[in-house]
Amino acid sequence: MFVSTQHRYIEKDPGKYEGKAIIKGTRIPVASIVNHYRSGMGIEEILDGYPSLTPAQLFDALSYYFDNKEEIDKKFE
């Protein structure tokens, strides 16, 4: 059962992906997008690496990160 978030393109499923926030309809964790962003990749570069993502999905993943930094940053410790 997916847990809805306040972000249109982000969902969490306690029974899958260790309950991590992912982009709806994909297996792409928000933390993966954030990792690329934090490493200095530009938006276009990230989208090139994930051709199935829309810009809206990518920006929502970043928005989710900025709203939930503590949750996502734990993945990088």
ABEGO torsion letter per residue (X at the ends): XBBBBABAABBBBAABGGGBBBBBGBABBAAAAAAAAAAGBBAAAAAAABAABBAAAAAAAAAAAAAAAAAAAAAAX
